[in-house]
Amino acid sequence: MTPETDLDTDLQIDEAEIEDLMDAFFTTFNVDRAGFTIKTYFPDSPFSWNIFKKPEPIPVPDFTIGMLIASARAGRWLYD
């Protein structure tokens, strides 16, 4: 793993696991979680009654180990 490793795409960690990981991260490293929203990185899929229409992909920002490192050093979540 490197700072560029993406938690959801590279490590394939799902939303529930990330929530547990982030709770432990904020507590263990005494990081202020203000501004952190799990839905930024795991947005809900859009609903459509049309089962034949493929939904448009939702752009999701990177969620990397480097972000955790930088936020731990700063003592607060640094990203939107």
Backbone as XML, in Angstrom:
<?xml version="1.0"?>
<chain id="A" units="angstrom">
  <residue number="1" name="MET">
    <atom name="N" x="0.832" y="-1.174" z="0.000"/>
    <atom name="CA" x="0.000" y="0.000" z="0.000"/>
    <atom name="C" x="0.882" y="1.244" z="0.000"/>
  </residue>
  <residue number="2" name="THR">
    <atom name="N" x="0.376" y="2.256" z="-0.673"/>
    <atom name="CA" x="1.061" y="3.541" z="-0.753"/>
    <atom name="C" x="0.058" y="4.646" z="-0.419"/>
  </residue>
  <residue number="3" name="PRO">
    <atom name="N" x="0.525" y="5.878" z="-0.260"/>
    <atom name="CA" x="-0.425" y="6.968" z="-0.019"/>
    <atom name="C" x="-1.458" y="7.128" z="-1.139"/>
  </residue>
  <residue number="4" name="GLU">
    <atom name="N" x="-1.127" y="6.679" z="-2.344"/>
    <atom name="CA" x="-2.044" y="6.795" z="-3.475"/>
    <atom name="C" x="-3.081" y="5.672" z="-3.517"/>
  </residue>
  <residue number="5" name="THR">
    <atom name="N" x="-2.944" y="4.667" z="-2.666"/>
    <atom name="CA" x="-3.885" y="3.548" z="-2.658"/>
    <atom name="C" x="-5.279" y="4.058" z="-2.314"/>
  </residue>
  <residue number="6" name="ASP">
    <atom name="N" x="-6.245" y="3.735" z="-3.178"/>
    <atom name="CA" x="-7.628" y="4.166" z="-2.982"/>
    <atom name="C" x="-8.369" y="3.103" z="-2.175"/>
  </residue>
  <residue number="7" name="LEU">
    <atom name="N" x="-9.013" y="3.537" z="-1.099"/>
    <atom name="CA" x="-9.653" y="2.589" z="-0.187"/>
    <atom name="C" x="-10.790" y="1.817" z="-0.835"/>
  </residue>
  <residue number="8" name="ASP">
    <atom name="N" x="-11.618" y="2.486" z="-1.631"/>
    <atom name="CA" x="-12.757" y="1.773" z="-2.192"/>
    <atom name="C" x="-12.447" y="1.066" z="-3.503"/>
  </residue>
  <residue number="9" name="THR">
    <atom name="N" x="-11.663" y="1.666" z="-4.384"/>
    <atom name="CA" x="-11.410" y="1.002" z="-5.663"/>
    <atom name="C" x="-10.239" y="0.023" z="-5.616"/>
  </residue>
  <residue number="10" name="ASP">
    <atom name="N" x="-9.123" y="0.411" z="-5.016"/>
    <atom name="CA" x="-7.961" y="-0.483" z="-4.970"/>
    <atom name="C" x="-8.130" y="-1.603" z="-3.946"/>
  </residue>
  <residue number="11" name="LEU">
    <atom name="N" x="-8.649" y="-1.257" z="-2.770"/>
    <atom name="CA" x="-8.789" y="-2.251" z="-1.701"/>
    <atom name="C" x="-10.178" y="-2.873" z="-1.663"/>
  </residue>
  <residue number="12" name="GLN">
    <atom name="N" x="-11.102" y="-2.310" z="-2.435"/>
    <atom name="CA" x="-12.478" y="-2.803" z="-2.535"/>
    <atom name="C" x="-13.138" y="-2.960" z="-1.166"/>
  </residue>
  <residue number="13" name="ILE">
    <atom name="N" x="-12.967" y="-1.945" z="-0.328"/>
    <atom name="CA" x="-13.619" y="-1.916" z="0.975"/>
    <atom name="C" x="-14.994" y="-1.292" z="0.777"/>
  </residue>
  <residue number="14" name="ASP">
    <atom name="N" x="-16.030" y="-1.939" z="1.300"/>
    <atom name="CA" x="-17.382" y="-1.418" z="1.090"/>
    <atom name="C" x="-17.736" y="-0.330" z="2.103"/>
  </residue>
  <residue number="15" name="GLU">
    <atom name="N" x="-18.894" y="0.273" z="1.904"/>
    <atom name="CA" x="-19.303" y="1.427" z="2.708"/>
    <atom name="C" x="-19.368" y="1.120" z="4.201"/>
  </residue>
  <residue number="16" name="ALA">
    <atom name="N" x="-19.931" y="-0.013" z="4.577"/>
    <atom name="CA" x="-20.047" y="-0.361" z="6.004"/>
    <atom name="C" x="-18.668" y="-0.526" z="6.641"/>
  </residue>
  <residue number="17" name="GLU">
    <atom name="N" x="-17.757" y="-1.157" z="5.917"/>
    <atom name="CA" x="-16.398" y="-1.340" z="6.439"/>
    <atom name="C" x="-15.670" y="0.000" z="6.555"/>
  </residue>
  <residue number="18" name="ILE">
    <atom name="N" x="-15.880" y="0.877" z="5.586"/>
    <atom name="CA" x="-15.256" y="2.202" z="5.625"/>
    <atom name="C" x="-15.791" y="3.004" z="6.809"/>
  </residue>
  <residue number="19" name="GLU">
    <atom name="N" x="-17.092" y="2.902" z="7.072"/>
    <atom name="CA" x="-17.657" y="3.625" z="8.218"/>
    <atom name="C" x="-16.996" y="3.173" z="9.515"/>
  </residue>
  <residue number="20" name="ASP">
    <atom name="N" x="-16.830" y="1.856" z="9.682"/>
    <atom name="CA" x="-16.153" y="1.329" z="10.874"/>
    <atom name="C" x="-14.697" y="1.791" z="10.927"/>
  </residue>
  <residue number="21" name="LEU">
    <atom name="N" x="-14.017" y="1.715" z="9.791"/>
    <atom name="CA" x="-12.623" y="2.135" z="9.711"/>
    <atom name="C" x="-12.476" y="3.609" z="10.072"/>
  </residue>
  <residue number="22" name="MET">
    <atom name="N" x="-13.356" y="4.448" z="9.536"/>
    <atom name="CA" x="-13.251" y="5.882" z="9.785"/>
    <atom name="C" x="-13.587" y="6.227" z="11.234"/>
  </residue>
  <residue number="23" name="ASP">
    <atom name="N" x="-14.554" y="5.539" z="11.826"/>
    <atom name="CA" x="-14.841" y="5.755" z="13.254"/>
    <atom name="C" x="-13.594" y="5.467" z="14.086"/>
  </residue>
  <residue number="24" name="ALA">
    <atom name="N" x="-12.945" y="4.342" z="13.786"/>
    <atom name="CA" x="-11.720" y="3.974" z="14.508"/>
    <atom name="C" x="-10.598" y="4.972" z="14.216"/>
  </residue>
  <residue number="25" name="PHE">
    <atom name="N" x="-10.481" y="5.404" z="12.968"/>
    <atom name="CA" x="-9.454" y="6.373" z="12.581"/>
    <atom name="C" x="-9.604" y="7.676" z="13.364"/>
  </residue>
  <residue number="26" name="PHE">
    <atom name="N" x="-10.812" y="8.245" z="13.375"/>
    <atom name="CA" x="-11.037" y="9.521" z="14.063"/>
    <atom name="C" x="-10.765" y="9.401" z="15.558"/>
  </residue>
  <residue number="27" name="THR">
    <atom name="N" x="-11.143" y="8.279" z="16.147"/>
    <atom name="CA" x="-10.936" y="8.076" z="17.583"/>
    <atom name="C" x="-9.471" y="7.812" z="17.909"/>
  </residue>
  <residue number="28" name="THR">
    <atom name="N" x="-8.871" y="6.865" z="17.203"/>
    <atom name="CA" x="-7.496" y="6.447" z="17.482"/>
    <atom name="C" x="-6.491" y="7.581" z="17.300"/>
  </residue>
  <residue number="29" name="PHE">
    <atom name="N" x="-6.653" y="8.343" z="16.235"/>
    <atom name="CA" x="-5.692" y="9.399" z="15.922"/>
    <atom name="C" x="-6.161" y="10.787" z="16.367"/>
  </residue>
  <residue number="30" name="ASN">
    <atom name="N" x="-7.272" y="10.827" z="17.115"/>
    <atom name="CA" x="-7.811" y="12.081" z="17.652"/>
    <atom name="C" x="-7.964" y="13.135" z="16.556"/>
  </residue>
  <residue number="31" name="VAL">
    <atom name="N" x="-8.643" y="12.739" z="15.472"/>
    <atom name="CA" x="-8.867" y="13.614" z="14.326"/>
    <atom name="C" x="-10.300" y="14.142" z="14.390"/>
  </residue>
  <residue number="32" name="ASP">
    <atom name="N" x="-10.459" y="15.452" z="14.235"/>
    <atom name="CA" x="-11.781" y="16.071" z="14.209"/>
    <atom name="C" x="-12.485" y="15.652" z="12.921"/>
  </residue>
  <residue number="33" name="ARG">
    <atom name="N" x="-13.644" y="15.027" z="13.064"/>
    <atom name="CA" x="-14.349" y="14.491" z="11.903"/>
    <atom name="C" x="-15.264" y="15.500" z="11.224"/>
  </residue>
  <residue number="34" name="ALA">
    <atom name="N" x="-15.321" y="16.734" z="11.711"/>
    <atom name="CA" x="-16.175" y="17.759" z="11.101"/>
    <atom name="C" x="-15.851" y="17.877" z="9.615"/>
  </residue>
  <residue number="35" name="GLY">
    <atom name="N" x="-16.870" y="17.868" z="8.801"/>
    <atom name="CA" x="-16.678" y="17.967" z="7.360"/>
    <atom name="C" x="-16.601" y="16.629" z="6.655"/>
  </residue>
  <residue number="36" name="PHE">
    <atom name="N" x="-16.445" y="15.534" z="7.408"/>
    <atom name="CA" x="-16.387" y="14.217" z="6.772"/>
    <atom name="C" x="-17.795" y="13.670" z="6.613"/>
  </residue>
  <residue number="37" name="THR">
    <atom name="N" x="-18.140" y="13.290" z="5.393"/>
    <atom name="CA" x="-19.422" y="12.663" z="5.099"/>
    <atom name="C" x="-19.164" y="11.438" z="4.240"/>
  </residue>
  <residue number="38" name="ILE">
    <atom name="N" x="-19.584" y="10.290" z="4.714"/>
    <atom name="CA" x="-19.347" y="9.036" z="3.983"/>
    <atom name="C" x="-19.994" y="9.067" z="2.597"/>
  </residue>
  <residue number="39" name="LYS">
    <atom name="N" x="-21.121" y="9.772" z="2.460"/>
    <atom name="CA" x="-21.838" y="9.815" z="1.177"/>
    <atom name="C" x="-21.052" y="10.560" z="0.101"/>
  </residue>
  <residue number="40" name="THR">
    <atom name="N" x="-20.047" y="11.334" z="0.488"/>
    <atom name="CA" x="-19.178" y="11.968" z="-0.505"/>
    <atom name="C" x="-18.452" y="10.899" z="-1.310"/>
  </residue>
  <residue number="41" name="TYR">
    <atom name="N" x="-18.065" y="9.830" z="-0.646"/>
    <atom name="CA" x="-17.267" y="8.771" z="-1.266"/>
    <atom name="C" x="-18.099" y="7.547" z="-1.649"/>
  </residue>
  <residue number="42" name="PHE">
    <atom name="N" x="-19.284" y="7.432" z="-1.070"/>
    <atom name="CA" x="-20.207" y="6.341" z="-1.370"/>
    <atom name="C" x="-21.608" y="6.913" z="-1.573"/>
  </residue>
  <residue number="43" name="PRO">
    <atom name="N" x="-21.833" y="7.643" z="-2.676"/>
    <atom name="CA" x="-23.149" y="8.251" z="-2.892"/>
    <atom name="C" x="-24.207" y="7.188" z="-3.194"/>
  </residue>
  <residue number="44" name="ASP">
    <atom name="N" x="-25.460" y="7.521" z="-2.873"/>
    <atom name="CA" x="-26.561" y="6.624" z="-3.206"/>
    <atom name="C" x="-26.711" y="6.561" z="-4.714"/>
  </residue>
  <residue number="45" name="SER">
    <atom name="N" x="-27.085" y="5.388" z="-5.218"/>
    <atom name="CA" x="-27.330" y="5.232" z="-6.648"/>
    <atom name="C" x="-28.654" y="5.894" z="-7.003"/>
  </residue>
  <residue number="46" name="PRO">
    <atom name="N" x="-28.703" y="6.588" z="-8.141"/>
    <atom name="CA" x="-29.965" y="7.215" z="-8.532"/>
    <atom name="C" x="-31.011" y="6.153" z="-8.856"/>
  </residue>
  <residue number="47" name="PHE">
    <atom name="N" x="-32.250" y="6.443" z="-8.506"/>
    <atom name="CA" x="-33.342" y="5.506" z="-8.746"/>
    <atom name="C" x="-34.041" y="5.855" z="-10.049"/>
  </residue>
  <residue number="48" name="SER">
    <atom name="N" x="-34.437" y="4.827" z="-10.780"/>
    <atom name="CA" x="-35.211" y="5.025" z="-12.000"/>
    <atom name="C" x="-36.240" y="3.912" z="-12.106"/>
  </residue>
  <residue number="49" name="TRP">
    <atom name="N" x="-37.438" y="4.287" z="-12.497"/>
    <atom name="CA" x="-38.477" y="3.280" z="-12.733"/>
    <atom name="C" x="-38.207" y="2.521" z="-14.027"/>
  </residue>
  <residue number="50" name="ASN">
    <atom name="N" x="-37.376" y="3.081" z="-14.897"/>
    <atom name="CA" x="-37.065" y="2.449" z="-16.174"/>
    <atom name="C" x="-35.939" y="1.434" z="-15.962"/>
  </residue>
  <residue number="51" name="ILE">
    <atom name="N" x="-36.301" y="0.151" z="-15.921"/>
    <atom name="CA" x="-35.303" y="-0.894" z="-15.662"/>
    <atom name="C" x="-34.372" y="-1.125" z="-16.849"/>
  </residue>
  <residue number="52" name="PHE">
    <atom name="N" x="-34.726" y="-0.562" z="-18.016"/>
    <atom name="CA" x="-33.906" y="-0.764" z="-19.204"/>
    <atom name="C" x="-32.874" y="0.348" z="-19.401"/>
  </residue>
  <residue number="53" name="LYS">
    <atom name="N" x="-33.000" y="1.409" z="-18.621"/>
    <atom name="CA" x="-32.066" y="2.525" z="-18.746"/>
    <atom name="C" x="-30.947" y="2.363" z="-17.728"/>
  </residue>
  <residue number="54" name="LYS">
    <atom name="N" x="-29.742" y="2.338" z="-18.234"/>
    <atom name="CA" x="-28.576" y="2.237" z="-17.360"/>
    <atom name="C" x="-28.325" y="3.603" z="-16.725"/>
  </residue>
  <residue number="55" name="PRO">
    <atom name="N" x="-28.185" y="3.648" z="-15.392"/>
    <atom name="CA" x="-27.956" y="4.952" z="-14.751"/>
    <atom name="C" x="-26.587" y="5.521" z="-15.116"/>
  </residue>
  <residue number="56" name="GLU">
    <atom name="N" x="-26.539" y="6.846" z="-15.175"/>
    <atom name="CA" x="-25.273" y="7.534" z="-15.427"/>
    <atom name="C" x="-24.340" y="7.304" z="-14.241"/>
  </residue>
  <residue number="57" name="PRO">
    <atom name="N" x="-23.056" y="7.082" z="-14.489"/>
    <atom name="CA" x="-22.122" y="6.927" z="-13.367"/>
    <atom name="C" x="-22.016" y="8.228" z="-12.564"/>
  </residue>
  <residue number="58" name="ILE">
    <atom name="N" x="-21.927" y="8.079" z="-11.267"/>
    <atom name="CA" x="-21.805" y="9.229" z="-10.379"/>
    <atom name="C" x="-20.321" y="9.477" z="-10.130"/>
  </residue>
  <residue number="59" name="PRO">
    <atom name="N" x="-19.845" y="10.705" z="-10.410"/>
    <atom name="CA" x="-18.431" y="10.977" z="-10.140"/>
    <atom name="C" x="-18.167" y="10.960" z="-8.630"/>
  </residue>
  <residue number="60" name="VAL">
    <atom name="N" x="-17.155" y="10.208" z="-8.247"/>
    <atom name="CA" x="-16.806" y="10.061" z="-6.836"/>
    <atom name="C" x="-15.336" y="10.448" z="-6.672"/>
  </residue>
  <residue number="61" name="PRO">
    <atom name="N" x="-15.031" y="11.308" z="-5.703"/>
    <atom name="CA" x="-13.628" y="11.695" z="-5.503"/>
    <atom name="C" x="-12.792" y="10.536" z="-4.969"/>
  </residue>
  <residue number="62" name="ASP">
    <atom name="N" x="-11.498" y="10.632" z="-5.174"/>
    <atom name="CA" x="-10.589" y="9.636" z="-4.605"/>
    <atom name="C" x="-10.718" y="9.626" z="-3.085"/>
  </residue>
  <residue number="63" name="PHE">
    <atom name="N" x="-10.453" y="8.467" z="-2.499"/>
    <atom name="CA" x="-10.497" y="8.301" z="-1.041"/>
    <atom name="C" x="-9.277" y="7.462" z="-0.693"/>
  </residue>
  <residue number="64" name="THR">
    <atom name="N" x="-8.140" y="8.133" z="-0.464"/>
    <atom name="CA" x="-6.851" y="7.447" z="-0.395"/>
    <atom name="C" x="-6.256" y="7.391" z="1.009"/>
  </residue>
  <residue number="65" name="ILE">
    <atom name="N" x="-5.298" y="6.516" z="1.151"/>
    <atom name="CA" x="-4.550" y="6.410" z="2.401"/>
    <atom name="C" x="-3.816" y="7.722" z="2.675"/>
  </residue>
  <residue number="66" name="GLY">
    <atom name="N" x="-3.343" y="8.380" z="1.625"/>
    <atom name="CA" x="-2.681" y="9.671" z="1.779"/>
    <atom name="C" x="-3.586" y="10.714" z="2.417"/>
  </residue>
  <residue number="67" name="MET">
    <atom name="N" x="-4.882" y="10.654" z="2.127"/>
    <atom name="CA" x="-5.839" y="11.576" z="2.739"/>
    <atom name="C" x="-5.925" y="11.327" z="4.244"/>
  </residue>
  <residue number="68" name="LEU">
    <atom name="N" x="-5.880" y="10.058" z="4.636"/>
    <atom name="CA" x="-5.913" y="9.721" z="6.061"/>
    <atom name="C" x="-4.644" y="10.220" z="6.750"/>
  </residue>
  <residue number="69" name="ILE">
    <atom name="N" x="-3.510" y="10.020" z="6.105"/>
    <atom name="CA" x="-2.229" y="10.449" z="6.675"/>
    <atom name="C" x="-2.211" y="11.966" z="6.866"/>
  </residue>
  <residue number="70" name="ALA">
    <atom name="N" x="-2.585" y="12.705" z="5.826"/>
    <atom name="CA" x="-2.567" y="14.170" z="5.904"/>
    <atom name="C" x="-3.536" y="14.681" z="6.968"/>
  </residue>
  <residue number="71" name="SER">
    <atom name="N" x="-4.709" y="14.075" z="7.048"/>
    <atom name="CA" x="-5.695" y="14.500" z="8.048"/>
    <atom name="C" x="-5.233" y="14.165" z="9.461"/>
  </residue>
  <residue number="72" name="ALA">
    <atom name="N" x="-4.593" y="13.016" z="9.637"/>
    <atom name="CA" x="-4.072" y="12.649" z="10.961"/>
    <atom name="C" x="-3.001" y="13.646" z="11.399"/>
  </residue>
  <residue number="73" name="ARG">
    <atom name="N" x="-2.154" y="14.047" z="10.479"/>
    <atom name="CA" x="-1.113" y="15.032" z="10.804"/>
    <atom name="C" x="-1.719" y="16.386" z="11.174"/>
  </residue>
  <residue number="74" name="ALA">
    <atom name="N" x="-2.806" y="16.755" z="10.493"/>
    <atom name="CA" x="-3.446" y="18.053" z="10.735"/>
    <atom name="C" x="-4.375" y="18.027" z="11.948"/>
  </residue>
  <residue number="75" name="GLY">
    <atom name="N" x="-4.810" y="16.836" z="12.338"/>
    <atom name="CA" x="-5.723" y="16.724" z="13.470"/>
    <atom name="C" x="-7.170" y="17.002" z="13.126"/>
  </residue>
  <residue number="76" name="ARG">
    <atom name="N" x="-7.449" y="17.106" z="11.817"/>
    <atom name="CA" x="-8.825" y="17.334" z="11.362"/>
    <atom name="C" x="-8.973" y="16.805" z="9.940"/>
  </residue>
  <residue number="77" name="TRP">
    <atom name="N" x="-10.213" y="16.524" z="9.547"/>
    <atom name="CA" x="-10.466" y="16.049" z="8.187"/>
    <atom name="C" x="-10.267" y="17.213" z="7.227"/>
  </residue>
  <residue number="78" name="LEU">
    <atom name="N" x="-9.398" y="17.037" z="6.244"/>
    <atom name="CA" x="-8.993" y="18.125" z="5.357"/>
    <atom name="C" x="-9.766" y="18.200" z="4.047"/>
  </residue>
  <residue number="79" name="TYR">
    <atom name="N" x="-10.650" y="17.262" z="3.787"/>
    <atom name="CA" x="-11.254" y="17.151" z="2.457"/>
    <atom name="C" x="-12.766" y="17.313" z="2.518"/>
  </residue>
  <residue number="80" name="ASP">
    <atom name="N" x="-13.343" y="17.785" z="1.404"/>
    <atom name="CA" x="-14.803" y="17.952" z="1.324"/>
    <atom name="C" x="-15.463" y="16.644" z="0.975"/>
  </residue>
</chain>
